[in-house]
């Protein structure tokens, strides 16, 4: 062998094949055995045994994940050089994975890592295995053989033969019958969602899923739930209206992935793009249950399937030019974009710009547009369906909450704010105080139910509070990335069985974890992101047996966003909450929920509301954040679609987008002079009333004539063809602005009638309201501004930005269904 120690992160089967051929003895120790893995390995085992190689395989029966079919294949090998035994776990976790190859007494190889005996784990799964040559670690190698033999012949093992296989089949069937035959239909593809190699699910995650089945949350026949039916109907309407892009906003726990799977039934070739690997495999598993006749493939760093009907792709792999160009731009009928973070926005846009699908569908669980602008931008702001978790609660699809706002005595004004978050060291010093912990504990003891997840801001805070609660006699633990003694799934198991009452964690349960039985959420950190706050609340809203509501205990202090965080719980949304005035700081919650605020909290929120950051400052921060992200000055439409502030505030505060740029001092000296000379024109384009899009369509026609000619007068006849085409080429435009009784008669182009409409509606009306900036006389429509030749390009560009924004915002506002 040419190596002494080697890390193997994929295709372990090649290492096994090479070493089986050179070995006199092969010892395999794995947690689970799947049919796909045995079939992959069998030909090599047979050749080795025929040459006289000794083969010993030890696997486990924990949670009956090992497939009887896999054991049957091993039994059928029926060779005197093969011995297989099964560890009887008796409910205790059994998770070793190692392969030992002995060439002679002092020469061999030890492989230890994460790969079970399955096709995915041995071929193309996400695995880490370390191979060590005996010559460099002789003592370790010999100890491994010794421990294997002790384990292999332990009294807790049984030999695999016809009788023990028969017994295991009966136990396996009884177990899965108890949980409604959960694994009866596991296929090779479905095993991907079980093995650690793909989505890091362990046996306890499977147990949680089995409990879901027992509660009736999953059945063999998958049909749309009520919320999914509503969304599918709205998507159908969206298609009929001529849209080719749309966004669905649906709260956590309502089945977004199954929804898009049902929608995908109408398409031949589908591309599902996500930013996290585990989402790809979870989505594939969901799609398989809905459309079993399709074939599926993964496209990521490990797998490169380009031929399947449904491809589930990692954005970070697909965005690579070489990978992207393996596909034709028209390869996919439907592209689905899973929610993503700002950091990935550019890569998503690159991919979307490359492909030309029949329909593009974005999905997100985050209802707050201000925190999730990118996904809105991808779909041009067209929200086909929106179901906030509050609506789902009112419909009985998620459980109600009982919110308790508890006063946080920490003075956050004394802690340094570093632009996006508080100084970690200063924050921790304030948090790990006995009086602070006393307050948290007393509030929890007063309001809590039986199973609590507490969200902390740091590992040290989580450890500190876990110890504090333990000192009070509470069975609790801290769970975070630096905790090596307790796995996440073991902690979940203890919480579900009541062995512990509380888990103190740091962002581990923000998304992707389903613990329906959790009935208490404890927030002991300042809320810095409304998106994260929403995700964390979602952790407690799953329906579960004997669970009437979720208790939310929230420490509220004078930290950033404290005065707006309650808008997450408001049926009015953030904008409605803000508009109700300073006195109304209590959100309007669903009728079946409860909200209680300490008197001190109410007083604090009223005070914070008086000192609210001015709108102008929030716009400034959003603008420069986006500019840094884009690497250039954002256009008006880019700001509208991607910035973390609402664009309509610009017109209210600065009269125009260009006026906003001037206030920001983000114009050159020359541009500043141009703005001041023509600011009345920019304000006019920005602020002219628009019940319909007609004014901006006429202006767009003029702008299309180019920098040199756009200010030339135009006639209604001249504009009529463009005007008609613009409103009829997209079904949604026709529906929104061209479908009243008079307009419907003009769907078939009639130059005379269209010209009359343009004369009466945009040209005459705009002329009458523009204070001379626009005139319509003697059949000529004219913009009356005197622009220097050298300034034409800048004025044209800025006018184009405002026109583009106003058209987009108009149809977005009118078209979005609530």
BELVEN-V454687 format. One record per pair of residues at least 24 apart in sequence whose ideal C-beta (glycine too) atoms are under 6 Angstrom apart, sorted by sequence separation. I is the first residue (numbers start at 1). J is the second residue. D is the distance in Angstrom with one decimal. If there is no record, write none. Layout:
I_J_D, I_J_D
//
This chain:
20_44_5.1, 109_133_5.9, 476_500_5.8, 479_503_5.2, 511_535_5.3, 585_609_5.9, 658_682_4.7, 61_86_5.6, 261_286_5.4, 329_354_5.9, 332_357_4.9, 333_358_4.7, 334_359_5.3, 335_360_5.1, 336_361_5.0, 337_362_4.5, 338_363_6.0, 339_364_3.8, 475_500_4.4, 510_535_4.7, 724_749_5.1, 33_59_4.4, 55_81_5.9, 108_134_4.4, 257_283_5.1, 261_287_4.7, 329_355_5.4, 330_356_5.3, 475_501_5.4, 476_502_4.1, 478_504_4.7, 479_505_4.8, 480_506_4.5, 510_536_5.9, 516_542_3.8, 619_645_5.2, 656_682_4.2, 697_723_5.5, 17_44_5.3, 54_81_5.6, 55_82_4.7, 56_83_5.1, 57_84_4.7, 58_85_5.2, 59_86_5.9, 60_87_4.4, 62_89_3.9, 107_134_5.9, 227_254_4.8, 228_255_5.8, 329_356_4.8, 474_501_5.6, 517_544_5.0, 582_609_4.8, 618_645_5.4, 656_683_4.9, 20_48_4.9, 61_89_5.7, 182_210_5.3, 231_259_5.4, 235_263_5.7, 258_286_5.4, 284_312_4.9, 319_347_3.8, 516_544_3.7, 519_547_5.4, 655_683_4.5, 25_54_4.4, 26_55_5.1, 27_56_4.9, 28_57_4.4, 29_58_5.0, 30_59_5.3, 31_60_5.2, 60_89_5.4, 257_286_4.5, 261_290_4.2, 283_312_5.6, 315_344_5.8, 345_374_4.3, 697_726_5.2, 23_53_5.9, 49_79_4.7, 225_255_5.9, 232_262_5.9, 324_354_5.6, 428_458_5.7, 431_461_5.0, 509_539_5.2, 656_686_4.2, 724_754_5.2, 110_141_5.2, 179_210_4.2, 182_213_5.1, 228_259_4.5, 319_350_5.4, 437_468_4.5, 441_472_6.0, 519_550_5.6, 520_551_4.5, 521_552_5.0, 522_553_4.8, 523_554_4.4, 524_555_5.5, 720_751_5.2, 35_67_5.2, 38_70_4.8, 49_81_4.1, 62_94_4.6, 280_312_4.1, 315_347_5.4, 319_351_5.7, 342_374_5.9, 428_460_5.6, 432_464_4.7, 533_565_6.0, 32_65_4.6, 33_66_4.9, 34_67_5.4, 49_82_5.9, 180_213_5.0, 318_351_5.6, 526_559_3.6, 32_66_5.0, 35_69_4.4, 60_94_3.7, 110_144_5.1, 179_213_5.2, 527_561_5.2, 534_568_5.4, 615_649_5.3, 720_754_4.1, 35_70_4.3, 38_73_4.6, 179_214_5.6, 533_568_5.8, 651_686_5.5, 720_755_4.8, 723_758_5.9, 34_70_5.4, 38_74_5.9, 339_375_5.5, 33_70_4.5, 406_443_4.3, 616_653_5.7, 224_262_5.4, 466_504_4.6, 527_565_4.6, 530_568_5.7, 615_653_5.8, 717_755_5.0, 465_504_5.0, 716_755_4.0, 719_758_5.7, 269_309_5.8, 270_310_4.6, 271_311_5.3, 272_312_4.7, 273_313_5.3, 275_315_5.3, 337_378_5.6, 273_315_5.3, 462_504_4.1, 563_605_5.4, 716_758_4.2, 404_447_5.0, 716_759_4.7, 100_144_5.9, 451_495_5.3, 462_506_5.5, 693_737_5.1, 556_601_5.0, 563_608_3.9, 692_737_4.6, 562_608_5.9, 563_609_5.3, 459_506_5.8, 454_502_5.8, 456_504_5.5, 452_502_4.0, 453_503_5.4, 454_504_4.5, 456_506_5.3, 453_509_5.7, 279_338_5.8, 271_332_4.3, 31_94_5.7, 269_332_5.0, 31_95_4.9, 269_333_5.2, 270_334_4.8, 271_335_4.7, 272_336_4.6, 273_337_5.5, 274_338_3.9, 698_762_5.0, 715_779_5.5, 268_333_5.4, 275_340_4.6, 453_518_5.6, 267_333_4.1, 451_517_5.6, 29_96_5.0, 30_97_5.3, 85_152_5.9, 222_289_5.0, 267_334_4.0, 451_518_5.0, 694_761_5.1, 695_762_4.6, 713_780_4.2, 714_781_5.3, 88_156_5.2, 222_290_5.7, 451_519_5.5, 452_520_4.1, 453_521_5.8, 454_522_3.9, 455_523_5.4, 456_524_5.7, 457_525_3.7, 694_762_3.9, 29_98_4.8, 119_188_6.0, 275_344_5.2, 450_519_6.0, 456_525_5.6, 713_782_4.2, 87_157_5.4, 127_197_5.1, 264_334_5.8, 449_519_4.2, 452_522_5.6, 454_524_5.9, 455_525_5.8, 28_99_5.6, 126_197_5.4, 449_520_4.8, 695_766_5.2, 85_157_4.4, 86_158_5.3, 120_192_5.1, 125_197_2.8, 448_520_4.8, 711_783_5.6, 27_100_4.1, 118_191_5.7, 125_198_5.8, 85_159_5.3, 86_160_5.9, 121_195_5.5, 26_101_5.8, 120_195_5.6, 736_811_6.0, 84_160_3.9, 121_197_4.6, 260_336_5.1, 25_102_4.1, 118_195_5.4, 120_197_5.2, 23_101_4.3, 24_102_5.9, 444_522_5.7, 736_814_4.6, 23_102_5.9, 40_119_5.3, 116_195_5.9, 199_278_3.7, 736_815_5.7, 23_103_5.6, 37_117_3.9, 22_103_5.6, 37_118_4.0, 455_536_5.3, 19_101_4.0, 36_118_5.6, 37_119_5.5, 40_122_5.9, 114_196_5.6, 199_281_5.0, 36_119_3.5, 198_281_4.4, 732_815_5.4, 32_116_4.7, 33_117_4.6, 34_118_3.8, 440_524_5.5, 31_116_5.5, 37_122_5.8, 707_792_5.2, 30_116_4.8, 684_770_5.7, 707_793_5.1, 710_796_5.7, 30_117_4.7, 193_281_5.6, 71_160_5.9, 192_281_5.2, 684_773_5.0, 707_796_4.8, 19_109_5.5, 75_165_5.6, 193_285_4.3, 681_773_5.9, 58_152_5.0, 71_165_5.4, 56_152_5.9, 703_800_5.2, 189_288_6.0, 68_169_4.6, 449_551_5.4, 12_115_5.1, 260_363_5.8, 700_803_5.6, 68_172_5.3, 447_551_5.6, 681_785_5.0, 699_803_5.1, 447_553_5.3, 256_363_4.9, 421_528_5.3, 678_785_6.0, 696_803_5.2, 64_172_4.7, 13_122_4.2, 444_553_5.9, 12_122_5.2, 13_123_5.8, 443_553_5.5, 696_806_5.1, 64_175_4.6, 696_807_4.9, 252_365_4.6, 10_124_6.0, 251_365_5.9, 685_799_6.0, 693_807_5.9, 244_359_5.7, 245_360_4.4, 246_361_5.9, 247_362_4.3, 248_363_5.2, 249_364_5.6, 686_802_5.4, 12_129_5.6, 674_791_5.1, 678_795_5.9, 685_802_4.7, 693_810_5.2, 249_367_5.5, 9_128_5.8, 29_148_5.8, 674_794_5.3, 690_810_5.8, 8_129_4.4, 27_148_5.0, 7_130_5.8, 6_131_4.9, 5_132_5.3, 4_133_4.7, 4_136_4.3, 247_379_4.1, 246_379_5.7, 245_379_4.6, 245_380_5.2, 246_382_5.0, 247_383_5.1, 248_384_5.9, 251_387_6.0, 245_382_5.9, 248_385_4.9, 249_386_4.3, 250_387_4.9, 246_384_3.8, 251_389_3.6, 254_392_5.8, 243_382_5.6, 63_203_4.6, 658_798_5.2, 62_203_5.5, 251_392_5.0, 399_541_5.5, 63_206_5.9, 398_541_4.2, 399_543_5.4, 253_398_5.8, 412_557_5.5, 413_558_5.9, 238_384_4.3, 412_558_5.2, 402_549_5.3, 408_555_4.0, 410_557_5.2, 412_559_4.1, 399_547_6.0, 408_556_5.7, 235_384_5.2, 400_549_4.6, 401_550_4.8, 402_551_5.2, 403_552_4.5, 404_553_5.1, 405_554_5.5, 406_555_5.4, 408_557_3.2, 234_384_4.9, 399_549_5.8, 234_385_4.2, 399_550_5.6, 401_552_5.3, 405_556_5.0, 36_188_4.3, 231_385_4.1, 34_191_5.2, 371_530_5.3, 227_387_5.5, 371_531_3.9, 368_530_5.1, 366_531_5.0, 636_801_4.4, 640_805_5.9, 635_801_5.2, 637_804_5.3, 637_805_4.8, 636_805_4.0, 227_397_5.8, 637_808_5.7, 124_302_4.8, 124_303_5.0, 390_571_5.4, 407_598_4.6, 400_592_4.5, 401_593_5.2, 402_594_4.4, 403_595_4.7, 404_596_5.1, 405_597_4.0, 406_598_5.8, 400_593_4.7, 407_600_3.9, 407_601_5.1, 394_590_4.7, 405_601_4.5, 393_590_5.1, 390_590_5.5, 377_641_3.6, 377_642_5.0, 373_642_4.7, 370_644_5.4, 205_489_5.7, 204_489_3.6, 252_538_3.7, 202_489_4.5, 204_493_4.7, 253_542_5.2, 10_302_5.5, 215_545_5.6, 381_812_4.2, 383_816_4.8, 242_730_5.2, 242_731_2.4, 243_732_5.5, 241_731_4.7, 242_732_5.4, 241_732_4.6, 241_735_5.4
//
